[in-house]
């Protein structure tokens, strides 16, 4: 039996176990997905030592995504983003490397969710609202896929710092948000606005338009105020569960070498969110 899991603090709310185990069951794989919640000062040691316990792969969530960089051999994209959310111990078990390989599948979560909804990225103007971890992953993903990226953040300095790391990106505050949305083809909300207070939205309804595609990283609730108002404006909408699904799908495929059973994993995820 192969053991996979999630390391973070807290992780009790995670939807990854049922999603991944639905994938193992659909393909007839003998696998289990469990959660680990170490203390902050023990996270790097836990990631580094998991292979000794026979763990085949780990997902990493807050607050350990940056700490994980020091415990792995990061793939180029993970190193550029500055965060690891997937650790593959395969090479360690085969004796081919001293440290496990670290990946960032949050970026693939963005692009694969958009591709699933036939939303083009290459050559488009993309606006990412938020300059935290999700914003970094989204900005790199969209830029690497050929979009012209602008990052908008409440603290303008954080947006400009992120933009300086992303190829040909720009960044700034929220003061010109109306103009930025008006000229954008694609909008990604990479903040938590709309999660704890569902009546809130990061982008006023009168900014939205029908030529826009909107991806909201918030997945609880699935239908946020931003998505409702975007749909009312005629925009294409992509809920955050798709992003969550496809980052998991990408990790599943890294670990198993199999094409993930997307439909089975999606059904399990959405059953948990209903």
Steps between C-alpha positions, in 0.01 A plus 500: 500500500626846410443773757452861393395791712476864592715695742378830640360666810206481523395226257180369658289687245686359198302363205805327352455156665163414342604653167823301473359176638221517241777511241676195642174306511406595143833367368518200732815629671590380848546844653399700805506875563549623856563832674788615720500807724851564639609795708649787303855426611470134399357541148826489305619196691166327444517564125859383480439188706170383354672271249642300790141420599417379151307809391488522120384860470384798700294807429605806699263774609515809721710594680772271364517563124804725524667292770475197275745656255781432747411132532478409129671530165254751348388479139573822308144632517473436874829682552381798296171519686680454830267234635458123491162332535585151372789275602587185306709240682534261207866584421589474868364147526689408181823640642540753218502822705582620845184704533144459370380703204282801578234634265243778495177370349298810594615654171366203305180528702445842344582417139331160495184639657486768231573247224217278628264792437654579159633834623800608288802649676767554237500858376237613751509779755473348846432674830596322821349650815714409799876464545517221758581134436206437269572824317862400441399163358233655278726777371780260403256250349328759283823670391659167408187418296543818297277754676592860575459512878415790729493437875274720713525493877376706793864564589642622170859430602431127529347499153798676343741266678318198362480652153875552502544121531249410226603535134369827348243549777390828656361570843327763706228582746122486474449865412473430124315168536208617284732577210695179543186284499357688202805418288549144624399178327560289810457574870629277781403569858793367700384648831280346768236772460160333480594199710443595862260780406300376199336839451837655413665515157847612390365663182186718487225375271504813283861425400412161348414441135396230259836464324663387822584155636508490880675237714442531874751306713246492785324160500286528813246614413524364146286782364644822636349843462772579244399204285128574527551859394743402225248253359230769512732723296534227237852391597630144490542377857728234649451414866788432738422130534636453148831655603508281812416194291768553239781572743410165654477334160848626413641363827322166445662467158847592630479235771337214311610556141139436399245725333280614787130400494386862499127426500521272805718745692274791408188313611655417838617858552166656416313250715703630796428863409123458465 
